[in-house]
Amino acid sequence: MSIWTDIGRFVSGLAVDAFSSVIEAVRTVFEGDAVTRKRVSFSIAIIALSAKMAKADGIVTEDEVQAFREIFDVPDAELANVARLYNLAKEDVAGYDAYARQVKSLFPDEIGEDRDVLHDVIDGLFHIAKADTVIHENELLFLEDIAVIFGFDRLSFERMKARHVSGG
């Protein structure tokens, strides 16, 4: 069974107003399978962070949705489930920090592969932020806060930012 089937099965049972309790529900639904639980938790958190990143400047553009699809390869058969989750998350930026903390808890090591994954997540969020050709001040604040949650210092964030923002 693929990760997308697991996510689809999980998302199909969600009520729209229950989105804020997704992380706890994942723990319960996949309690006996730590590997699947980690994969599903990470995928849901990244979908939510991506949607909230797109909303950080106040409006979600088609370019930002396309940027998300460029970094997150979703099989056609599972697009509806991922879109449902993405659309729930993009309503506002509230709660993004909980998803960022969830990602950090899944990759807690300060060095090595865990650190690389967190770096890649921020790079992906920068990709979404700049998809509409302008990185808004609120998007930068959002990214900077996530970097802090992930344990990156100011200099590390500025290096990441410089790779994505001209004159940044």
C-alpha positions in Angstrom: 0.0 0.0 0.0 1.4 3.4 -0.9 1.7 6.4 1.4 -0.9 8.2 -0.7 -3.4 5.4 -0.2 -2.7 5.7 3.6 -3.2 9.5 3.4 -6.3 9.1 1.3 -7.8 6.7 3.7 -7.1 9.0 6.6 -8.2 12.2 4.9 -11.4 10.7 3.7 -12.5 10.3 7.3 -11.8 13.9 8.3 -14.4 16.4 9.0 -13.7 19.9 7.7 -13.8 21.4 11.2 -11.5 18.7 12.6 -8.4 19.8 10.7 -6.7 21.3 13.8 -6.6 17.9 15.4 -5.1 16.1 12.4 -1.7 15.3 14.1 -3.3 13.7 17.1 -5.7 11.7 14.9 -2.7 10.4 12.8 -1.1 9.1 16.0 -4.3 7.3 16.9 -5.1 5.8 13.4 -1.6 4.6 12.8 -0.7 3.7 16.4 0.7 0.3 15.7 2.8 1.2 12.7 5.5 3.7 13.5 7.0 3.8 10.0 3.6 4.6 8.4 2.7 7.0 11.2 6.0 8.9 10.6 5.5 9.0 6.8 1.8 10.1 7.1 2.5 12.7 9.8 5.4 14.2 7.8 3.3 14.3 4.6 0.3 15.9 6.2 2.5 18.4 8.0 4.3 19.3 4.7 1.0 19.7 2.9 -0.3 21.9 5.6 2.9 24.0 5.8 2.9 24.4 2.1 -0.7 25.6 2.0 -0.1 27.9 4.9 3.1 29.2 3.2 1.0 30.1 0.1 -1.5 31.9 2.3 1.1 33.8 4.3 0.9 36.8 2.0 -2.9 36.8 2.1 -3.8 35.1 -1.2 -3.1 31.7 -2.6 -2.2 31.9 -6.3 -2.3 29.2 -8.9 1.5 29.6 -9.2 2.0 28.7 -5.6 -0.2 25.6 -6.0 1.8 24.6 -9.0 5.0 25.2 -7.1 3.7 22.8 -4.4 3.0 20.2 -7.0 6.5 20.6 -8.4 8.1 19.7 -5.0 5.5 17.1 -3.8 4.9 14.3 -6.4 1.4 13.1 -5.9 -0.1 10.3 -8.0 -3.1 11.4 -10.1 -5.3 8.9 -8.2 -4.6 10.7 -4.9 -4.8 14.3 -6.0 -8.3 14.8 -4.7 -7.3 13.6 -1.2 -4.2 15.9 -1.1 -6.2 18.8 -2.6 -8.8 18.4 0.1 -6.2 18.6 2.8 -4.4 21.4 1.1 -7.6 23.4 0.7 -8.4 23.0 4.4 -5.0 24.2 5.4 -4.9 27.2 3.1 -7.8 28.9 4.8 -5.4 30.7 7.0 -1.9 30.5 8.5 -3.1 29.7 12.0 -1.5 26.6 13.4 1.5 26.5 11.1 3.8 26.5 14.1 2.2 23.2 15.3 3.0 21.6 12.0 6.5 22.9 12.0 7.1 21.5 15.5 5.6 18.2 14.3 8.2 18.1 11.4 11.0 19.0 13.9 9.9 16.2 16.3 10.1 13.7 13.4 13.7 14.9 12.6 15.1 15.9 15.9 18.9 15.4 15.3 20.8 18.7 14.9 23.2 17.1 12.4 23.2 14.7 9.5 20.2 13.5 7.6 17.6 15.0 9.9 19.1 18.5 9.5 19.2 18.0 5.8 15.5 17.1 5.7 14.6 20.3 7.6 16.8 22.3 5.3 15.0 20.8 2.3 11.6 21.6 3.8 12.6 25.3 4.2 13.9 25.3 0.6 10.6 23.9 -0.6 8.7 26.5 1.3 10.9 29.2 -0.3 10.1 27.7 -3.7 6.4 28.2 -2.9 6.9 31.7 -1.5 8.6 32.9 -4.6 6.3 31.2 -7.1 4.2 34.3 -7.6 7.5 36.3 -8.3 7.4 38.3 -5.1 8.4 37.1 -1.6 6.2 39.2 0.7 7.4 40.4 4.1 4.9 38.1 5.8 6.2 35.1 3.9 9.7 35.9 5.1 8.5 36.2 8.7 6.7 32.9 8.3 9.9 31.2 6.9 12.1 32.7 9.6 9.8 31.5 12.3 9.8 28.0 10.9 13.6 28.1 10.7 13.8 29.0 14.4 11.4 26.1 15.2 13.6 23.8 13.2 16.6 25.0 15.2 18.4 27.0 12.6 20.2 30.1 13.8 20.0 33.5 12.2 23.1 33.1 10.0 21.8 29.7 8.7 18.5 31.3 7.8 20.2 34.2 6.1 22.2 31.8 3.9 19.1 29.9 2.9 17.3 33.2 2.2 20.2 34.4 0.1 19.9 31.4 -2.2 16.2 32.3 -2.9 16.0 36.1 -2.7 17.9 38.4 -5.0 19.8 40.9 -2.9 18.6 38.9 0.2 
